[in-house]
Amino acid sequence: MPIRLAEHFGIRLLLEPCGELTDTIEGIEAIFDRLDNPANLGLNLDTGNIWLGGDDPLEMAETFRDQIYHVHWKDLPADWERQRCAMFGCGLGPIALGEGVIDIEGIFNVLKDGPVEYSTIEVCSEENILESYSYLKKLGIE
């Protein structure tokens, strides 16, 4: 089993929400429970994928705060509402962080004192990347 092999080598595996089984709090909890909640299993929080899958990324951040070690930051526009629960995962958000329906600031505030080691801005276009970086810097990300 990969989780045991990773543990043997001192590696932490991160589960990323990106599908029907992982886009909900209940789904993530079920996977963690099924694997007996190993200490080397964490979560890579993908704000856009969770929202697209139909759950609330802020609530997921609150629920798994101490198990989130990486964040894929993306925001999605309101007109993507019709794609919720029908599209599981998207590579890049089409808008800058802070311009869409996802509570990026709220998620940041939940995670800012948690174990997050790294973050990735997942938005398309150089302009959106720069705006997103500025937005996160204003929130206090380093």
TORPA-4810 file (N, C-alpha, C, O; in nm, 3 decimals):
<nodes>
NODE_1_0.085_-0.117_0.000_0.000_0.000_0.000_0.091_0.125_0.000_0.186_0.132_0.078_M
NODE_2_0.063_0.221_-0.085_0.150_0.340_-0.097_0.166_0.418_0.034_0.274_0.472_0.060_P
NODE_3_0.064_0.424_0.116_0.073_0.503_0.239_0.176_0.440_0.334_0.249_0.512_0.401_I
NODE_4_0.181_0.308_0.339_0.279_0.241_0.426_0.421_0.256_0.371_0.515_0.276_0.447_R
NODE_5_0.435_0.246_0.241_0.566_0.263_0.179_0.616_0.406_0.202_0.733_0.427_0.234_L
NODE_6_0.528_0.503_0.184_0.565_0.643_0.208_0.607_0.662_0.354_0.705_0.731_0.383_A
NODE_7_0.532_0.602_0.445_0.566_0.613_0.587_0.704_0.555_0.614_0.783_0.613_0.689_E
NODE_8_0.733_0.441_0.554_0.863_0.377_0.570_0.978_0.472_0.532_1.083_0.472_0.596_H
NODE_9_0.957_0.551_0.429_1.060_0.643_0.380_1.047_0.784_0.439_1.120_0.875_0.399_F
NODE_10_0.955_0.803_0.533_0.938_0.934_0.595_0.875_1.037_0.504_0.905_1.156_0.514_G
NODE_11_0.789_0.992_0.415_0.725_1.081_0.318_0.580_1.103_0.356_0.510_1.009_0.395_I
NODE_12_0.534_1.227_0.343_0.393_1.259_0.364_0.324_1.261_0.228_0.371_1.326_0.135_R
NODE_13_0.214_1.191_0.218_0.131_1.194_0.098_0.016_1.291_0.119_-0.042_1.298_0.228_L
NODE_14_-0.017_1.366_0.014_-0.127_1.461_0.022_-0.236_1.422_-0.076_-0.210_1.398_-0.194_L
NODE_15_-0.355_1.417_-0.027_-0.473_1.387_-0.107_-0.529_1.519_-0.158_-0.551_1.612_-0.081_L
NODE_16_-0.553_1.527_-0.288_-0.609_1.650_-0.346_-0.754_1.627_-0.388_-0.782_1.533_-0.463_E
NODE_17_-0.845_1.711_-0.342_-0.983_1.703_-0.389_-0.990_1.725_-0.540_-0.949_1.830_-0.591_P
NODE_18_-1.042_1.624_-0.610_-1.055_1.636_-0.755_-1.140_1.520_-0.807_-1.096_1.444_-0.892_C
NODE_19_-1.260_1.507_-0.755_-1.347_1.401_-0.801_-1.459_1.374_-0.701_-1.461_1.430_-0.591_G
NODE_20_-1.549_1.289_-0.741_-1.668_1.264_-0.659_-1.635_1.213_-0.519_-1.708_1.245_-0.424_E
NODE_21_-1.529_1.136_-0.503_-1.494_1.081_-0.372_-1.421_1.180_-0.283_-1.424_1.168_-0.160_L
NODE_22_-1.355_1.279_-0.342_-1.267_1.366_-0.265_-1.311_1.512_-0.257_-1.247_1.592_-0.190_T
NODE_23_-1.419_1.547_-0.324_-1.460_1.688_-0.325_-1.553_1.725_-0.211_-1.603_1.838_-0.205_D
NODE_24_-1.577_1.632_-0.121_-1.663_1.662_-0.006_-1.591_1.628_0.124_-1.500_1.545_0.128_T
NODE_25_-1.633_1.694_0.228_-1.578_1.666_0.361_-1.601_1.520_0.398_-1.512_1.453_0.448_I
NODE_26_-1.723_1.472_0.372_-1.755_1.334_0.405_-1.667_1.236_0.328_-1.624_1.135_0.382_E
NODE_27_-1.641_1.266_0.202_-1.556_1.179_0.121_-1.414_1.173_0.173_-1.355_1.065_0.184_G
NODE_28_-1.357_1.290_0.205_-1.220_1.295_0.258_-1.215_1.221_0.392_-1.123_1.143_0.417_I
NODE_29_-1.313_1.247_0.479_-1.316_1.179_0.609_-1.322_1.028_0.591_-1.254_0.954_0.663_E
NODE_30_-1.402_0.981_0.495_-1.415_0.837_0.472_-1.282_0.777_0.426_-1.245_0.668_0.469_A
NODE_31_-1.211_0.847_0.339_-1.082_0.797_0.292_-0.982_0.793_0.407_-0.912_0.694_0.426_I
NODE_32_-0.974_0.902_0.483_-0.882_0.906_0.597_-0.915_0.794_0.696_-0.825_0.725_0.744_F
NODE_33_-1.045_0.776_0.725_-1.087_0.670_0.818_-1.053_0.531_0.764_-1.005_0.444_0.837_D
NODE_34_-1.079_0.511_0.637_-1.052_0.380_0.575_-0.905_0.343_0.583_-0.868_0.226_0.592_R
NODE_35_-0.819_0.447_0.579_-0.674_0.425_0.589_-0.624_0.433_0.733_-0.503_0.434_0.757_L
NODE_36_-0.716_0.439_0.830_-0.685_0.447_0.972_-0.613_0.576_1.010_-0.531_0.576_1.102_D
NODE_37_-0.643_0.684_0.940_-0.590_0.817_0.972_-0.440_0.818_0.998_-0.395_0.858_1.105_N
NODE_38_-0.361_0.774_0.900_-0.216_0.771_0.921_-0.160_0.913_0.936_-0.208_1.007_0.875_P
NODE_39_-0.058_0.924_1.019_0.002_1.055_1.047_0.069_1.115_0.923_0.086_1.237_0.915_A
NODE_40_0.107_1.032_0.828_0.176_1.083_0.710_0.082_1.108_0.592_0.127_1.124_0.479_N
NODE_41_-0.048_1.113_0.618_-0.146_1.147_0.514_-0.203_1.284_0.545_-0.255_1.308_0.655_L
NODE_42_-0.195_1.372_0.448_-0.248_1.506_0.464_-0.334_1.543_0.346_-0.371_1.459_0.263_G
NODE_43_-0.365_1.671_0.339_-0.455_1.722_0.236_-0.389_1.836_0.160_-0.328_1.925_0.220_L
NODE_44_-0.403_1.833_0.029_-0.367_1.944_-0.057_-0.499_2.011_-0.092_-0.572_1.963_-0.179_N
NODE_45_-0.529_2.122_-0.026_-0.658_2.189_-0.043_-0.659_2.262_-0.177_-0.579_2.353_-0.198_L
NODE_46_-0.749_2.224_-0.266_-0.767_2.293_-0.394_-0.900_2.365_-0.387_-1.006_2.303_-0.398_D
NODE_47_-0.893_2.496_-0.370_-1.014_2.575_-0.344_-1.116_2.565_-0.456_-1.236_2.558_-0.430_T
NODE_48_-1.070_2.566_-0.580_-1.162_2.560_-0.693_-1.224_2.423_-0.713_-1.344_2.412_-0.739_G
NODE_49_-1.144_2.318_-0.699_-1.195_2.183_-0.717_-1.304_2.150_-0.616_-1.404_2.088_-0.650_N
NODE_50_-1.283_2.192_-0.492_-1.382_2.165_-0.387_-1.514_2.234_-0.420_-1.621_2.174_-0.411_I
NODE_51_-1.505_2.361_-0.458_-1.626_2.436_-0.491_-1.697_2.374_-0.611_-1.819_2.358_-0.609_W
NODE_52_-1.621_2.338_-0.715_-1.682_2.275_-0.833_-1.749_2.144_-0.796_-1.855_2.110_-0.849_L
NODE_53_-1.687_2.069_-0.705_-1.743_1.941_-0.662_-1.868_1.955_-0.577_-1.935_1.855_-0.549_G
NODE_54_-1.900_2.076_-0.535_-2.024_2.101_-0.463_-2.011_2.128_-0.315_-2.111_2.150_-0.247_G
NODE_55_-1.890_2.127_-0.263_-1.874_2.152_-0.120_-1.821_2.294_-0.097_-1.794_2.366_-0.193_D
NODE_56_-1.806_2.332_0.026_-1.762_2.465_0.064_-1.613_2.459_0.102_-1.578_2.397_0.202_D
NODE_57_-1.526_2.524_0.023_-1.383_2.519_0.054_-1.348_2.577_0.191_-1.254_2.530_0.256_P
NODE_58_-1.421_2.678_0.236_-1.396_2.735_0.369_-1.427_2.631_0.477_-1.348_2.613_0.570_L
NODE_59_-1.539_2.564_0.464_-1.575_2.462_0.562_-1.474_2.346_0.561_-1.440_2.291_0.666_E
NODE_60_-1.426_2.310_0.441_-1.326_2.204_0.434_-1.196_2.248_0.501_-1.132_2.170_0.571_M
NODE_61_-1.158_2.374_0.480_-1.038_2.427_0.545_-1.053_2.423_0.697_-0.960_2.386_0.768_A
NODE_62_-1.170_2.460_0.746_-1.195_2.457_0.890_-1.191_2.314_0.944_-1.135_2.290_1.051_E
NODE_63_-1.248_2.222_0.871_-1.256_2.082_0.916_-1.120_2.014_0.920_-1.089_1.940_1.013_T
NODE_64_-1.037_2.040_0.817_-0.909_1.969_0.805_-0.789_2.059_0.828_-0.678_2.024_0.787_F
NODE_65_-0.806_2.172_0.891_-0.701_2.272_0.908_-0.565_2.213_0.945_-0.464_2.249_0.885_R
NODE_66_-0.563_2.125_1.040_-0.436_2.071_1.090_-0.376_1.961_1.002_-0.268_1.910_1.030_D
NODE_67_-0.447_1.925_0.895_-0.399_1.822_0.802_-0.369_1.880_0.663_-0.337_1.805_0.571_Q
NODE_68_-0.379_2.011_0.648_-0.357_2.075_0.518_-0.213_2.127_0.514_-0.173_2.210_0.595_I
NODE_69_-0.138_2.074_0.418_0.005_2.109_0.405_0.037_2.184_0.276_0.147_2.238_0.262_Y
NODE_70_-0.057_2.189_0.184_-0.037_2.260_0.058_-0.173_2.312_0.013_-0.276_2.251_0.039_H
NODE_71_-0.172_2.426_-0.056_-0.296_2.483_-0.108_-0.278_2.515_-0.255_-0.177_2.573_-0.295_V
NODE_72_-0.376_2.478_-0.334_-0.387_2.525_-0.472_-0.493_2.635_-0.469_-0.613_2.609_-0.460_H
NODE_73_-0.445_2.760_-0.477_-0.535_2.874_-0.472_-0.594_2.900_-0.610_-0.521_2.922_-0.707_W
NODE_74_-0.726_2.897_-0.619_-0.794_2.941_-0.739_-0.932_2.992_-0.701_-0.992_2.946_-0.603_K
NODE_75_-0.979_3.085_-0.778_-1.111_3.143_-0.759_-1.188_3.119_-0.889_-1.129_3.109_-0.996_D
NODE_76_-1.319_3.110_-0.878_-1.400_3.083_-0.996_-1.515_3.183_-1.005_-1.567_3.227_-0.903_L
NODE_77_-1.553_3.219_-1.127_-1.659_3.318_-1.146_-1.797_3.261_-1.118_-1.818_3.140_-1.127_P
NODE_78_-1.890_3.348_-1.085_-2.027_3.307_-1.053_-2.094_3.232_-1.167_-2.178_3.145_-1.143_A
NODE_79_-2.058_3.263_-1.291_-2.124_3.195_-1.403_-2.083_3.048_-1.416_-2.135_2.977_-1.502_D
NODE_80_-1.991_3.002_-1.333_-1.956_2.860_-1.330_-2.049_2.780_-1.238_-2.035_2.658_-1.227_W
NODE_81_-2.143_2.846_-1.174_-2.235_2.780_-1.081_-2.303_2.659_-1.146_-2.322_2.556_-1.081_E
NODE_82_-2.340_2.671_-1.271_-2.410_2.562_-1.340_-2.322_2.437_-1.358_-2.373_2.329_-1.387_R
NODE_83_-2.192_2.452_-1.340_-2.101_2.340_-1.355_-2.073_2.267_-1.224_-2.008_2.162_-1.222_Q
NODE_84_-2.123_2.322_-1.114_-2.101_2.258_-0.984_-2.165_2.120_-0.982_-2.275_2.101_-1.032_R
NODE_85_-2.095_2.026_-0.925_-2.137_1.886_-0.913_-2.147_1.816_-1.048_-2.192_1.702_-1.055_C
NODE_86_-2.106_1.882_-1.154_-2.104_1.821_-1.287_-1.963_1.817_-1.343_-1.932_1.736_-1.430_A
NODE_87_-1.878_1.904_-1.294_-1.739_1.911_-1.339_-1.651_1.892_-1.216_-1.666_1.962_-1.116_M
NODE_88_-1.560_1.798_-1.225_-1.477_1.768_-1.110_-1.333_1.808_-1.140_-1.260_1.736_-1.207_F
NODE_89_-1.296_1.922_-1.089_-1.162_1.973_-1.106_-1.147_2.057_-1.231_-1.208_2.032_-1.335_G
NODE_90_-1.063_2.157_-1.217_-1.024_2.239_-1.331_-0.879_2.278_-1.307_-0.841_2.311_-1.195_C
NODE_91_-0.802_2.274_-1.410_-0.659_2.302_-1.395_-0.630_2.440_-1.344_-0.558_2.456_-1.245_G
NODE_92_-0.684_2.540_-1.408_-0.657_2.679_-1.372_-0.787_2.758_-1.363_-0.880_2.736_-1.441_L
NODE_93_-0.792_2.850_-1.267_-0.906_2.939_-1.259_-0.892_3.048_-1.365_-0.781_3.092_-1.394_G
NODE_94_-1.003_3.092_-1.424_-0.997_3.191_-1.531_-0.989_3.336_-1.483_-0.978_3.427_-1.565_P
NODE_95_-0.993_3.357_-1.352_-0.992_3.493_-1.297_-0.889_3.502_-1.184_-0.840_3.401_-1.135_I
NODE_96_-0.857_3.624_-1.145_-0.765_3.646_-1.035_-0.832_3.611_-0.902_-0.954_3.617_-0.889_A
NODE_97_-0.750_3.576_-0.804_-0.801_3.548_-0.670_-0.871_3.672_-0.615_-0.825_3.785_-0.634_L
NODE_98_-0.982_3.649_-0.546_-1.056_3.759_-0.486_-1.163_3.817_-0.576_-1.239_3.904_-0.532_G
NODE_99_-1.172_3.771_-0.700_-1.271_3.824_-0.794_-1.393_3.735_-0.811_-1.489_3.774_-0.878_E
NODE_100_-1.392_3.617_-0.752_-1.498_3.521_-0.776_-1.580_3.487_-0.653_-1.594_3.568_-0.561_G
NODE_101_-1.635_3.367_-0.654_-1.731_3.323_-0.552_-1.668_3.252_-0.433_-1.736_3.225_-0.334_V
NODE_102_-1.540_3.221_-0.442_-1.474_3.145_-0.335_-1.419_3.242_-0.231_-1.356_3.342_-0.266_I
NODE_103_-1.441_3.212_-0.105_-1.398_3.299_0.005_-1.248_3.278_0.032_-1.210_3.215_0.131_D
NODE_104_-1.167_3.331_-0.057_-1.022_3.314_-0.046_-0.970_3.374_0.084_-0.888_3.312_0.152_I
NODE_105_-1.016_3.492_0.119_-0.970_3.556_0.242_-1.008_3.474_0.365_-0.927_3.457_0.456_E
NODE_106_-1.129_3.423_0.368_-1.172_3.340_0.480_-1.089_3.214_0.493_-1.051_3.175_0.604_G
NODE_107_-1.060_3.149_0.380_-0.978_3.028_0.381_-0.837_3.063_0.428_-0.779_2.991_0.510_I
NODE_108_-0.782_3.172_0.377_-0.649_3.214_0.420_-0.645_3.235_0.571_-0.551_3.191_0.638_F
NODE_109_-0.747_3.301_0.626_-0.749_3.329_0.770_-0.756_3.202_0.853_-0.699_3.196_0.962_N
NODE_110_-0.826_3.100_0.803_-0.832_2.972_0.874_-0.696_2.903_0.872_-0.654_2.845_0.972_V
NODE_111_-0.627_2.911_0.758_-0.505_2.833_0.740_-0.377_2.905_0.780_-0.272_2.841_0.792_L
NODE_112_-0.382_3.036_0.801_-0.258_3.114_0.818_-0.170_3.067_0.933_-0.049_3.086_0.926_K
NODE_113_-0.224_3.009_1.036_-0.143_2.961_1.147_-0.137_2.808_1.152_-0.097_2.749_1.252_D
NODE_114_-0.177_2.744_1.042_-0.175_2.598_1.035_-0.045_2.547_0.975_0.051_2.622_0.960_G
NODE_115_-0.042_2.420_0.941_0.082_2.358_0.894_0.110_2.373_0.744_0.199_2.305_0.693_P
NODE_116_0.037_2.459_0.673_0.062_2.475_0.529_0.208_2.511_0.506_0.260_2.607_0.562_V
NODE_117_0.273_2.430_0.423_0.414_2.453_0.393_0.433_2.529_0.262_0.522_2.612_0.251_E
NODE_118_0.348_2.501_0.164_0.361_2.562_0.032_0.224_2.592_-0.025_0.124_2.533_0.013_Y
NODE_119_0.222_2.686_-0.118_0.100_2.720_-0.190_0.131_2.737_-0.337_0.244_2.768_-0.376_S
NODE_120_0.030_2.715_-0.418_0.041_2.733_-0.562_-0.075_2.821_-0.607_-0.190_2.796_-0.570_T
NODE_121_-0.046_2.921_-0.687_-0.151_3.002_-0.748_-0.187_2.935_-0.879_-0.104_2.923_-0.969_I
NODE_122_-0.312_2.890_-0.890_-0.356_2.819_-1.009_-0.457_2.904_-1.086_-0.577_2.877_-1.084_E
NODE_123_-0.407_3.005_-1.153_-0.491_3.090_-1.238_-0.422_3.108_-1.372_-0.300_3.097_-1.382_V
NODE_124_-0.501_3.135_-1.473_-0.442_3.153_-1.606_-0.418_3.302_-1.634_-0.487_3.388_-1.579_C
NODE_125_-0.324_3.329_-1.716_-0.280_3.460_-1.766_-0.184_3.526_-1.668_-0.201_3.522_-1.546_S
NODE_126_-0.084_3.587_-1.726_0.017_3.655_-1.645_-0.046_3.765_-1.559_-0.009_3.783_-1.443_E
NODE_127_-0.139_3.838_-1.617_-0.206_3.946_-1.542_-0.279_3.891_-1.420_-0.269_3.948_-1.311_E
NODE_128_-0.354_3.782_-1.437_-0.427_3.722_-1.325_-0.332_3.666_-1.218_-0.361_3.673_-1.099_N
NODE_129_-0.220_3.611_-1.262_-0.121_3.560_-1.167_-0.066_3.675_-1.082_-0.057_3.663_-0.959_I
NODE_130_-0.029_3.785_-1.147_0.026_3.899_-1.073_-0.078_3.960_-0.979_-0.045_3.996_-0.866_L
NODE_131_-0.202_3.973_-1.026_-0.309_4.025_-0.939_-0.334_3.931_-0.821_-0.355_3.977_-0.709_E
NODE_132_-0.330_3.802_-0.846_-0.352_3.704_-0.740_-0.240_3.708_-0.638_-0.264_3.699_-0.518_S
NODE_133_-0.118_3.721_-0.686_-0.003_3.730_-0.596_-0.016_3.855_-0.508_0.008_3.848_-0.387_Y
NODE_134_-0.053_3.967_-0.567_-0.072_4.090_-0.490_-0.183_4.074_-0.387_-0.172_4.121_-0.274_S
NODE_135_-0.289_4.007_-0.426_-0.402_3.983_-0.336_-0.356_3.901_-0.215_-0.388_3.935_-0.101_Y
NODE_136_-0.282_3.793_-0.240_-0.235_3.709_-0.129_-0.135_3.783_-0.042_-0.134_3.766_0.079_L
NODE_137_-0.051_3.865_-0.103_0.044_3.945_-0.024_-0.031_4.040_0.069_0.011_4.060_0.183_K
NODE_138_-0.139_4.100_0.022_-0.220_4.190_0.107_-0.280_4.114_0.225_-0.298_4.170_0.333_K
NODE_139_-0.312_3.987_0.203_-0.367_3.905_0.312_-0.259_3.867_0.412_-0.288_3.837_0.528_L
NODE_140_-0.132_3.868_0.367_-0.022_3.836_0.457_0.055_3.711_0.424_0.136_3.666_0.504_G
NODE_141_0.032_3.654_0.307_0.107_3.535_0.270_0.251_3.574_0.239_0.276_3.681_0.184_I
NODE_142_0.343_3.488_0.274_0.485_3.516_0.249_0.538_3.431_0.137_0.656_3.441_0.102_E
</nodes>
